[in-house]
Amino acid sequence: MVLTPRPLEERDLEATVLRVFLKVIDLVGGPKALAEKKRLTWAGSLMTAAYAVVLAQEGMKGEEAIAKELGLSSAAVRQILRADPEAALKRIQELEEGERLRTHVAGGLAKAAYRAIRQGQEEPRVLGYFLERFVEMMGIPWAVLVLKAVKGLDFPADKEALLARLKGLRLLDQPAEALLERLEYPVRSPADLLHQLRLHLEA
């Protein structure tokens, strides 16, 4: 299947990267499988590959531009973008516990995840589950609080709906109410909410 690129606004790219990354985690068995098989070190490589694939497909950037943006060599970006998704999915079944994830395998997995998302193979409740488990695993307490507060909320969501759920919370010692005043609405998904909040928390 040929995936036709479509441009996204810059702020949409990271939300798409997160969706691809979470789908990759799903494809390799979920967060628990990563932990049990001593594969938590894969997270960095998988996120980098997800970024590269999304920048190529959605941002329509070339290998050199992606390499510069992600701090990779052009050869590494080329391996990611030219990787075979089917071969990568087969390869992960053969890897030994704790074995390092090679660049072309990470790239193939990211391409498989991106393809699945473009084909609609993404279930919102599963996405929310993996997002919550991932932020817990990575030790991001404010994100855990936010995800638990908005669980069951329909997205896209407006400011009033989010305020009703997040009122009274403090995120990195900042009141959630003040942060919500700075967001762009409607907020499209829990991932978009975390992305926008992170930008303001780090500002």
Kinemage of the C-alpha trace (Angstrom):
@kinemage 1
@onewidth
@group {chain A} dominant
@subgroup {mainchain}
@vectorlist {calphas} color= white
{ca met a 1} P 0.000 0.000 0.000
{ca val a 2} L 1.321 3.468 -0.921
{ca leu a 3} L 0.857 6.001 1.879
{ca thr a 4} L 0.120 9.454 0.500
{ca pro a 5} L 1.775 12.159 2.629
{ca arg a 6} L -0.403 14.937 3.973
{ca pro a 7} L 0.974 18.038 5.692
{ca leu a 8} L 0.220 18.615 9.361
{ca glu a 9} L 0.550 21.722 11.476
{ca glu a 10} L 3.771 21.649 13.487
{ca arg a 11} L 1.967 21.106 16.780
{ca asp a 12} L 0.116 18.116 15.328
{ca leu a 13} L 3.330 16.276 14.481
{ca glu a 14} L 4.245 15.408 18.064
{ca ala a 15} L 0.741 14.133 18.769
{ca thr a 16} L 1.049 11.870 15.720
{ca val a 17} L 4.507 10.739 16.829
{ca leu a 18} L 3.078 9.773 20.204
{ca arg a 19} L 0.263 7.801 18.563
{ca val a 20} L 2.803 5.963 16.381
{ca phe a 21} L 5.074 5.319 19.351
{ca leu a 22} L 2.234 3.891 21.431
{ca lys a 23} L 1.141 1.712 18.523
{ca val a 24} L 4.721 0.406 18.256
{ca ile a 25} L 4.629 -0.491 21.959
{ca asp a 26} L 1.354 -2.286 21.273
{ca leu a 27} L 2.928 -4.203 18.365
{ca val a 28} L 5.809 -5.468 20.487
{ca gly a 29} L 3.497 -6.742 23.221
{ca gly a 30} L 2.789 -3.698 25.395
{ca pro a 31} L 4.687 -2.032 28.269
{ca lys a 32} L 4.588 -5.130 30.465
{ca ala a 33} L 6.210 -7.258 27.770
{ca leu a 34} L 8.981 -4.677 27.344
{ca ala a 35} L 9.670 -4.728 31.060
{ca glu a 36} L 9.510 -8.511 31.468
{ca lys a 37} L 11.812 -9.140 28.497
{ca lys a 38} L 14.292 -6.454 29.597
{ca arg a 39} L 13.542 -4.315 26.559
{ca leu a 40} L 12.876 -0.950 28.224
{ca thr a 41} L 16.054 0.340 26.572
{ca trp a 42} L 14.198 0.036 23.254
{ca ala a 43} L 12.010 3.036 24.119
{ca gly a 44} L 14.522 5.632 22.926
{ca ser a 45} L 15.158 3.900 19.608
{ca leu a 46} L 11.447 3.354 18.997
{ca met a 47} L 10.603 6.995 19.748
{ca thr a 48} L 13.377 8.209 17.444
{ca ala a 49} L 12.159 5.930 14.661
{ca ala a 50} L 8.581 7.121 15.191
{ca tyr a 51} L 9.749 10.731 14.853
{ca ala a 52} L 11.678 9.980 11.681
{ca val a 53} L 8.755 8.189 10.029
{ca val a 54} L 6.243 10.891 10.949
{ca leu a 55} L 8.554 13.703 9.845
{ca ala a 56} L 8.960 11.945 6.490
{ca gln a 57} L 5.332 10.986 5.936
{ca glu a 58} L 3.454 13.845 7.605
{ca gly a 59} L 6.059 16.600 7.696
{ca met a 60} L 7.253 15.682 4.190
{ca lys a 61} L 10.884 16.223 5.167
{ca gly a 62} L 13.860 14.645 3.466
{ca glu a 63} L 16.560 12.470 4.996
{ca glu a 64} L 19.025 15.307 5.560
{ca ala a 65} L 16.445 17.547 7.248
{ca ile a 66} L 15.286 14.709 9.508
{ca ala a 67} L 18.880 13.816 10.416
{ca lys a 68} L 19.578 17.419 11.395
{ca glu a 69} L 16.373 17.785 13.400
{ca leu a 70} L 16.829 14.536 15.343
{ca gly a 71} L 20.611 14.669 15.682
{ca leu a 72} L 21.105 11.454 13.716
{ca ser a 73} L 23.410 10.511 10.887
{ca ser a 74} L 21.936 10.484 7.401
{ca ala a 75} L 22.748 6.775 7.219
{ca ala a 76} L 20.675 6.070 10.340
{ca val a 77} L 17.699 7.990 8.961
{ca arg a 78} L 18.026 6.136 5.672
{ca gln a 79} L 17.964 2.793 7.511
{ca ile a 80} L 14.809 3.802 9.356
{ca leu a 81} L 12.943 5.076 6.308
{ca arg a 82} L 13.904 2.173 4.058
{ca ala a 83} L 13.217 -0.552 6.620
{ca asp a 84} L 10.842 -3.405 5.834
{ca pro a 85} L 7.878 -3.471 8.275
{ca glu a 86} L 7.083 -7.152 7.738
{ca ala a 87} L 10.707 -8.195 8.251
{ca ala a 88} L 10.875 -6.100 11.438
{ca leu a 89} L 7.717 -7.646 12.872
{ca lys a 90} L 9.160 -11.089 12.212
{ca arg a 91} L 12.563 -10.146 13.608
{ca ile a 92} L 11.272 -9.041 17.033
{ca gln a 93} L 9.888 -12.534 17.592
{ca glu a 94} L 13.419 -13.898 17.206
{ca leu a 95} L 15.285 -11.450 19.464
{ca glu a 96} L 16.703 -12.795 22.690
{ca glu a 97} L 15.785 -11.291 26.061
{ca gly a 98} L 17.687 -8.042 26.565
{ca glu a 99} L 19.062 -8.005 23.008
{ca arg a 100} L 19.702 -4.562 21.531
{ca leu a 101} L 17.222 -3.221 18.987
{ca arg a 102} L 18.917 -2.377 15.695
{ca thr a 103} L 18.061 0.800 13.799
{ca his a 104} L 16.467 -0.877 10.793
{ca val a 105} L 14.243 -3.031 13.027
{ca ala a 106} L 13.072 0.034 14.982
{ca gly a 107} L 12.380 1.744 11.664
{ca gly a 108} L 10.377 -1.168 10.357
{ca leu a 109} L 8.296 -1.293 13.526
{ca ala a 110} L 7.618 2.447 13.348
{ca lys a 111} L 6.558 2.126 9.711
{ca ala a 112} L 4.254 -0.767 10.595
{ca ala a 113} L 2.723 1.282 13.417
{ca tyr a 114} L 2.271 4.344 11.201
{ca arg a 115} L 0.593 2.229 8.529
{ca ala a 116} L -1.750 0.685 11.113
{ca ile a 117} L -2.789 4.111 12.389
{ca arg a 118} L -3.403 5.436 8.875
{ca gln a 119} L -5.569 2.387 8.223
{ca gly a 120} L -7.648 3.097 11.333
{ca gln a 121} L -6.279 0.223 13.407
{ca glu a 122} L -6.332 2.235 16.601
{ca glu a 123} L -8.851 1.906 19.411
{ca pro a 124} L -9.195 5.009 21.649
{ca arg a 125} L -9.525 3.046 24.895
{ca val a 126} L -6.442 0.987 24.080
{ca leu a 127} L -4.559 4.164 23.175
{ca gly a 128} L -5.570 5.701 26.496
{ca tyr a 129} L -4.532 2.575 28.386
{ca phe a 130} L -1.071 2.457 26.834
{ca leu a 131} L -0.605 6.188 27.288
{ca glu a 132} L -1.415 5.904 30.997
{ca arg a 133} L 0.799 2.859 31.512
{ca phe a 134} L 3.689 4.508 29.650
{ca val a 135} L 3.683 7.739 31.643
{ca glu a 136} L 3.544 5.700 34.851
{ca met a 137} L 6.504 3.603 33.727
{ca met a 138} L 8.514 6.666 32.719
{ca gly a 139} L 7.806 8.372 36.046
{ca ile a 140} L 5.808 11.400 34.867
{ca pro a 141} L 3.484 11.953 37.844
{ca trp a 142} L 1.715 15.066 36.546
{ca ala a 143} L 0.781 13.243 33.330
{ca val a 144} L -0.622 10.323 35.327
{ca leu a 145} L -2.821 12.741 37.295
{ca val a 146} L -4.109 14.336 34.092
{ca leu a 147} L -4.873 11.039 32.372
{ca lys a 148} L -6.742 9.700 35.397
{ca ala a 149} L -8.747 12.930 35.666
{ca val a 150} L -9.879 12.866 32.027
{ca lys a 151} L -10.529 9.129 31.797
{ca gly a 152} L -13.879 8.585 30.090
{ca leu a 153} L -14.063 12.167 28.768
{ca asp a 154} L -15.105 12.489 25.134
{ca phe a 155} L -12.604 14.177 22.812
{ca pro a 156} L -12.311 16.642 21.149
{ca ala a 157} L -12.865 18.537 24.412
{ca asp a 158} L -13.456 22.221 25.119
{ca lys a 159} L -12.095 24.281 28.021
{ca glu a 160} L -15.213 23.910 30.145
{ca ala a 161} L -15.157 20.112 29.955
{ca leu a 162} L -11.476 19.948 30.853
{ca leu a 163} L -11.841 22.497 33.644
{ca ala a 164} L -14.572 20.378 35.221
{ca arg a 165} L -12.155 17.408 35.351
{ca leu a 166} L -8.868 19.156 36.184
{ca lys a 167} L -9.992 21.907 38.550
{ca gly a 168} L -8.019 21.794 41.787
{ca leu a 169} L -5.066 19.816 40.390
{ca arg a 170} L -1.544 21.196 40.598
{ca leu a 171} L 0.863 20.168 37.866
{ca leu a 172} L 4.526 20.785 38.719
{ca asp a 173} L 3.268 23.273 41.319
{ca gln a 174} L 1.162 25.160 38.772
{ca pro a 175} L -2.658 25.248 39.020
{ca ala a 176} L -4.327 23.318 36.235
{ca glu a 177} L -6.870 26.128 35.805
{ca ala a 178} L -4.129 28.594 34.806
{ca leu a 179} L -2.594 26.111 32.369
{ca leu a 180} L -5.949 25.418 30.720
{ca glu a 181} L -6.286 29.125 29.917
{ca arg a 182} L -3.230 28.845 27.642
{ca leu a 183} L -4.271 25.829 25.571
{ca glu a 184} L -5.618 25.811 22.029
{ca tyr a 185} L -9.138 24.433 21.739
{ca pro a 186} L -10.688 22.093 21.035
{ca val a 187} L -8.150 19.659 22.483
{ca arg a 188} L -8.296 16.701 20.116
{ca ser a 189} L -7.145 13.815 22.311
{ca pro a 190} L -5.483 12.905 25.630
{ca ala a 191} L -2.141 12.872 23.788
{ca asp a 192} L -2.787 16.389 22.463
{ca leu a 193} L -3.684 17.493 26.007
{ca leu a 194} L -0.422 16.121 27.441
{ca his a 195} L 1.557 17.653 24.586
{ca gln a 196} L 0.095 21.124 25.066
{ca leu a 197} L 0.424 20.981 28.855
{ca arg a 198} L 4.055 19.871 28.579
{ca leu a 199} L 4.890 22.825 26.336
{ca his a 200} L 3.517 25.269 28.896
{ca leu a 201} L 5.010 23.468 31.883
{ca glu a 202} L 8.453 23.606 30.260
{ca ala a 203} L 8.121 27.235 29.110
